[in-house]
Amino acid sequence: MSKSSNTLIGYIGTYTKGKSTGIYTFTFNTEIPKITNVKEAAHLGNPTYLTISRDNSYLYSVKKEGKSGGVAAYSINRDTGKLKHLNSQIAEGPSPCHISVDSENSQIVTANYHKGTVELYEIMKENQMVAAASSAIKHTGSGPNKDRQEKPHPHYAGFTPDEKFVSVIDLGIDKLVTYVINSGDLNEVSSLSFKPGSGPRHLEFHPNGKYAYLMTELSSEVITLNYNSDNGSFIEIQSITSIPEDFTENNQGSAIHVSSDGRFVYAANRGHNSMAVFSVDQESGELTFVESVSTEGDWPRDFTIDPTGRFLIASNQASGNLVLFSRDVSTGKLTLIQSDISVPYPVCVKFLNV
């Protein structure tokens, strides 16, 4: 099916257990609006996190293969959304949990929760295949939560907006570590420690490049950071809870994303099973709570705001459903549209850019 002006193509990363077989694709009609045509796009093990090149030509995924893991590269048919496998780079040990690609489609960074490493891969210009990892940095240390912080657990690795640095979030040691890339190697330039036991998980930057927002998994907080593009350092300027103060059951913060206009921040809560909505003070970057909305399912692992900015799609891992919300661009508030989109063990959702 060719993509029309009001039809977007999306991809879903999953855990391949139960009925799940790999990466799924779907179409989203923004005029109706409705998500349809969910089907397998690529058969591979545990493609839990995906990233798409800025020009929509390539998709990269984390991958599990037996007792080994690594990354897989695909070319994208931009009209149909079909994926063609280019190559994979697999190494002994568990697969990564997060993957990012730079704007030039020349470098990939991954975070490996189980290995405690961050890895850098070069993309070969002649065929866009991924070369073997050129650099692998192993973190050290631990945190006070003996069940979850017995060792380092990097959970996010991404390029800063200026792409001068790589930011890595480590849940196991309560740190944000900044690296610079020199001749195919990662070299640490800065680090920021958070409240012991908070378990930082994911990071996303404000469009102005000055602020970043971090979601903690263990303490269910959103932390506002000031980013210094000169040296890659960060300063914490605010911390705000993502769940009601009187909620005492198990909750684990998951994903965080910022609207393209920089006016709102959204954070997902697993356990409370909600999306927390915050407005952004454009002068200070600080957040104010707007509302909390049910994700209409269990264990929202991730979510995305569609390219039009008018919709938000959440993925409930345990209940196996995507949920479509409309998004009020002036207030940031969410309204439920569709909650019966069946996908087995969904983790992240990514769209082709428009």
C-alpha positions as CSV (number, residue, x, y, z in Angstrom):
1,M,0.0,0.0,0.0
2,S,1.5,3.3,-1.0
3,K,1.5,6.1,1.5
4,S,-0.9,8.9,1.0
5,S,-0.7,12.4,2.5
6,N,-2.8,11.5,5.5
7,T,-1.4,7.9,6.0
8,L,1.7,7.4,8.1
9,I,3.8,4.2,8.4
10,G,4.9,3.1,11.9
11,Y,7.0,0.3,13.3
12,I,6.7,-1.6,16.6
13,G,9.6,-3.2,18.4
14,T,8.7,-6.3,20.6
15,Y,9.8,-9.0,22.9
16,T,9.6,-12.2,20.8
17,K,7.7,-14.4,23.1
18,G,4.2,-15.8,22.9
19,K,2.9,-14.9,19.4
20,S,5.5,-12.2,18.7
21,T,7.9,-12.9,15.9
22,G,9.8,-9.6,15.5
23,I,9.3,-6.1,14.2
24,Y,5.7,-5.2,13.2
25,T,4.5,-2.4,11.0
26,F,1.2,-0.6,10.8
27,T,-0.6,2.2,9.0
28,F,-2.1,5.2,10.7
29,N,-4.7,7.3,9.0
30,T,-4.6,10.7,10.6
31,E,-7.8,11.9,9.0
32,I,-10.1,9.2,10.4
33,P,-8.0,8.7,12.8
34,K,-7.3,5.0,13.1
35,I,-4.5,2.5,13.3
36,T,-4.9,-0.5,11.0
37,N,-2.9,-3.2,9.0
38,V,-0.7,-4.4,11.8
39,K,1.6,-7.1,10.4
40,E,5.1,-8.6,10.7
41,A,7.8,-6.4,9.0
42,A,10.9,-8.4,9.9
43,H,11.5,-11.8,11.6
44,L,14.2,-11.5,14.4
45,G,14.7,-12.1,18.1
46,N,13.8,-9.4,20.7
47,P,13.9,-6.3,18.5
48,T,12.8,-4.3,21.6
49,Y,14.2,-0.9,20.5
50,L,14.3,0.6,17.0
51,T,15.7,3.8,15.5
52,I,15.1,5.2,12.0
53,S,17.4,7.3,9.9
54,R,16.4,11.0,9.4
55,D,15.9,10.4,5.7
56,N,13.6,7.4,6.3
57,S,15.8,5.1,4.3
58,Y,17.1,2.8,7.0
59,L,15.9,1.2,10.2
60,Y,18.2,-0.2,12.9
61,S,17.2,-2.6,15.6
62,V,18.6,-4.3,18.6
63,K,18.6,-8.0,18.1
64,K,18.9,-11.3,20.1
65,E,20.3,-14.4,18.4
66,G,20.5,-17.4,20.7
67,K,22.7,-16.5,23.6
68,S,24.3,-13.6,21.6
69,G,23.1,-10.2,20.7
70,G,23.8,-7.0,18.7
71,V,22.2,-4.9,16.0
72,A,20.4,-5.4,12.7
73,A,20.2,-3.0,9.7
74,Y,17.3,-2.8,7.3
75,S,16.6,-0.6,4.2
76,I,13.1,0.8,4.1
77,N,10.8,1.0,1.1
78,R,9.4,4.5,1.8
79,D,6.2,3.9,-0.2
80,T,5.2,0.6,1.3
81,G,7.2,0.5,4.5
82,K,8.6,-2.9,3.7
83,L,12.0,-3.8,5.3
84,K,14.9,-5.5,3.6
85,H,17.6,-6.9,5.8
86,L,21.1,-5.6,5.1
87,N,23.2,-7.2,7.8
88,S,23.6,-7.8,11.5
89,Q,26.5,-7.5,13.9
90,I,26.2,-10.1,16.7
91,A,28.6,-10.6,19.6
92,E,28.6,-13.1,22.5
93,G,26.3,-12.1,25.4
94,P,23.0,-10.4,25.9
95,S,21.6,-8.0,23.3
96,P,21.4,-4.2,23.9
97,C,18.2,-2.6,25.1
98,H,18.5,0.8,23.4
99,I,19.8,2.1,20.0
100,S,20.3,5.5,18.4
101,V,21.6,6.6,15.0
102,D,23.1,10.1,14.2
103,S,21.6,12.5,11.6
104,E,24.2,11.6,9.0
105,N,23.5,7.9,9.2
106,S,27.1,7.2,9.9
107,Q,27.2,6.1,13.6
108,I,25.1,4.0,15.9
109,V,25.3,3.8,19.7
110,T,23.7,1.2,21.9
111,A,23.2,0.7,25.6
112,N,23.5,-2.8,27.0
113,Y,21.6,-3.2,30.3
114,H,22.8,-6.7,31.0
115,K,26.5,-6.3,29.9
116,G,26.8,-2.9,31.6
117,T,28.3,-1.4,28.4
118,V,27.8,1.3,25.8
119,E,28.9,0.5,22.3
120,L,29.7,2.4,19.1
121,Y,29.2,1.1,15.6
122,E,30.2,2.7,12.3
123,I,27.9,2.5,9.3
124,M,29.7,1.8,6.1
125,K,29.0,4.5,3.5
126,E,29.3,2.3,0.5
127,N,26.5,-0.1,1.4
128,Q,25.0,1.3,4.7
129,M,25.7,-1.9,6.5
130,V,26.8,-1.8,10.1
131,A,30.4,-2.6,10.9
132,A,31.5,-4.5,14.0
133,A,31.6,-2.3,17.2
134,S,34.6,-0.1,17.1
135,S,34.4,0.9,20.8
136,A,32.8,-0.7,23.9
137,I,32.9,1.0,27.3
138,K,32.1,-1.0,30.4
139,H,30.7,1.0,33.3
140,T,31.6,0.2,36.9
141,G,29.9,0.6,40.3
142,S,26.5,-0.2,41.9
143,G,23.6,1.5,43.7
144,P,21.7,1.0,46.9
145,N,18.8,-1.1,45.4
146,K,20.3,-4.5,45.7
147,D,17.7,-6.1,43.4
148,R,18.1,-3.7,40.5
149,Q,21.4,-1.9,41.1
150,E,23.8,-4.7,41.9
151,K,26.0,-3.6,38.9
152,P,25.9,-1.0,36.1
153,H,22.8,-1.1,33.8
154,P,23.0,1.4,30.9
155,H,19.4,1.8,29.6
156,Y,19.8,4.7,27.1
157,A,22.5,5.9,24.7
158,G,21.8,8.8,22.3
159,F,23.5,11.7,20.5
160,T,23.1,15.2,21.9
161,P,21.2,17.6,19.6
162,D,24.4,19.2,18.4
163,E,25.8,15.6,17.9
164,K,29.1,16.7,19.6
165,F,28.5,14.1,22.4
166,V,26.9,10.8,23.3
167,S,24.7,10.8,26.5
168,V,24.3,7.5,28.4
169,I,21.9,6.9,31.2
170,D,22.8,4.2,33.7
171,L,20.1,2.9,35.9
172,G,22.4,0.7,38.0
173,I,24.8,3.4,39.1
174,D,22.4,6.4,39.1
175,K,24.4,8.3,36.5
176,L,24.3,10.2,33.3
177,V,27.7,9.8,31.5
178,T,28.7,12.0,28.5
179,Y,31.2,10.8,25.9
180,V,32.9,12.3,22.9
181,I,33.8,10.2,19.9
182,N,37.4,10.4,18.8
183,S,38.6,8.3,15.8
184,G,36.0,5.6,16.4
185,D,36.4,5.5,20.2
186,L,34.2,6.7,23.0
187,N,35.9,8.9,25.6
188,E,34.2,10.1,28.8
189,V,34.1,13.9,29.2
190,S,31.5,14.4,32.0
191,S,29.2,12.6,34.4
192,L,26.3,13.6,36.6
193,S,25.1,11.6,39.6
194,F,21.4,11.5,40.7
195,K,19.8,10.7,44.0
196,P,20.9,7.2,45.1
197,G,18.4,4.5,44.2
198,S,16.4,6.7,41.7
199,G,17.4,4.5,38.8
200,P,17.5,6.9,35.8
201,R,16.2,5.2,32.6
202,H,15.6,7.4,29.5
203,L,16.4,10.9,28.3
204,E,15.0,13.3,25.7
205,F,16.1,16.8,24.8
206,H,13.9,19.9,24.4
207,P,13.9,21.2,20.8
208,N,15.9,24.2,21.8
209,G,18.8,22.0,22.7
210,K,19.3,23.7,26.1
211,Y,17.2,21.4,28.3
212,A,16.8,17.7,28.7
213,Y,14.3,15.6,30.5
214,L,15.1,12.4,32.3
215,M,12.7,9.7,33.5
216,T,13.7,7.6,36.5
217,E,12.5,4.0,36.7
218,L,12.9,3.3,40.4
219,S,11.7,6.6,41.9
220,S,9.1,7.6,39.2
221,E,10.4,11.1,38.7
222,V,11.0,13.4,35.8
223,I,14.2,15.4,36.2
224,T,14.8,18.6,34.3
225,L,18.4,19.2,33.2
226,N,20.3,22.1,31.8
227,Y,22.7,21.0,29.0
228,N,26.0,22.7,28.3
229,S,26.9,22.2,24.6
230,D,30.4,23.5,25.2
231,N,31.6,20.6,27.3
232,G,28.7,18.1,27.3
233,S,27.9,18.5,31.0
234,F,24.5,18.6,32.6
235,I,23.1,20.3,35.7
236,E,19.9,19.1,37.5
237,I,17.4,22.0,37.9
238,Q,14.2,20.3,38.9
239,S,12.7,17.0,40.0
240,I,8.9,16.3,39.8
241,T,7.0,13.1,40.5
242,S,5.2,11.3,37.6
243,I,2.7,9.5,39.8
244,P,0.2,10.6,42.5
245,E,1.8,11.1,45.9
246,D,-0.8,8.6,47.5
247,F,0.0,5.8,45.0
248,T,1.9,3.2,47.0
249,E,1.8,0.2,44.8
250,N,4.6,-0.9,42.5
251,N,5.4,1.6,39.7
252,Q,8.3,1.7,37.3
253,G,8.9,4.8,35.2
254,S,9.5,3.9,31.5
255,A,9.7,6.3,28.6
256,I,9.8,10.1,28.2
257,H,9.2,12.2,25.1
258,V,8.8,15.9,24.4
259,S,6.3,17.5,21.9
260,S,8.0,18.9,18.8
261,D,7.1,22.5,19.8
262,G,8.8,22.0,23.2
263,R,5.7,23.0,25.1
264,F,4.8,19.6,26.8
265,V,6.6,16.6,28.3
266,Y,5.0,13.2,28.5
267,A,6.1,10.3,30.8
268,A,4.9,6.7,31.0
269,N,4.3,4.9,34.2
270,R,4.2,1.0,34.5
271,G,2.2,-0.1,37.4
272,H,0.2,3.0,37.7
273,N,-0.4,2.4,34.0
274,S,-0.6,6.0,33.1
275,M,0.7,8.9,30.9
276,A,1.8,11.9,33.0
277,V,1.5,15.2,31.1
278,F,3.6,18.3,32.0
279,S,3.7,21.8,30.6
280,V,7.1,23.4,30.0
281,D,8.2,26.9,31.1
282,Q,10.0,28.1,28.0
283,E,12.2,30.4,30.0
284,S,13.4,28.0,32.7
285,G,12.6,24.6,31.2
286,E,10.9,23.6,34.4
287,L,7.7,21.5,34.4
288,T,4.2,21.9,35.8
289,F,1.9,18.9,36.1
290,V,-1.1,19.0,33.8
291,E,-2.9,15.6,34.1
292,S,-2.5,11.9,34.4
293,V,-4.3,9.6,31.9
294,S,-4.8,5.8,31.9
295,T,-3.0,3.9,29.2
296,E,-6.0,1.5,28.9
297,G,-3.7,-1.5,29.4
298,D,-0.9,-3.0,31.4
299,W,2.7,-2.0,31.6
300,P,3.2,0.9,29.1
301,R,6.8,0.3,28.0
302,D,7.1,3.2,25.6
303,F,5.1,5.6,23.4
304,T,5.5,8.1,20.7
305,I,4.0,11.3,19.4
306,D,3.2,11.1,15.7
307,P,4.9,13.3,13.1
308,T,1.8,15.6,12.9
309,G,2.1,16.2,16.7
310,R,-1.7,15.7,17.0
311,F,-1.6,12.1,18.3
312,L,0.1,10.0,20.9
313,I,0.5,6.2,20.6
314,A,1.3,4.1,23.8
315,S,2.4,0.5,23.8
316,N,1.2,-1.7,26.7
317,Q,3.7,-4.6,26.9
318,A,1.9,-6.9,29.3
319,S,-1.6,-6.5,27.9
320,G,-0.4,-6.5,24.3
321,N,-2.2,-3.5,22.9
322,L,-1.4,-0.1,21.4
323,V,-3.5,2.8,22.5
324,L,-4.2,5.9,20.3
325,F,-4.9,9.3,21.9
326,S,-5.6,12.6,20.3
327,R,-3.4,15.4,21.7
328,D,-4.6,18.9,22.3
329,V,-1.7,21.0,21.0
330,S,-2.7,24.0,23.1
331,T,-3.2,22.2,26.4
332,G,-1.2,19.0,26.0
333,K,-4.1,17.0,27.2
334,L,-4.9,13.5,25.8
335,T,-8.2,12.1,24.7
336,L,-8.7,8.3,24.1
337,I,-9.5,7.3,20.5
338,Q,-8.6,3.6,20.1
339,S,-7.4,1.0,22.6
340,D,-8.0,-2.4,20.9
341,I,-5.0,-2.5,18.6
342,S,-3.5,-5.9,19.3
343,V,0.3,-6.4,19.2
344,P,2.1,-9.1,21.1
345,Y,4.5,-7.8,23.8
346,P,5.0,-4.3,22.2
347,V,7.9,-2.2,23.5
348,C,8.6,0.9,21.3
349,V,6.8,2.6,18.5
350,K,8.6,4.6,15.7
351,F,7.2,6.5,12.7
352,L,8.7,7.4,9.4
353,N,9.3,11.1,9.3
354,V,7.2,13.4,7.2
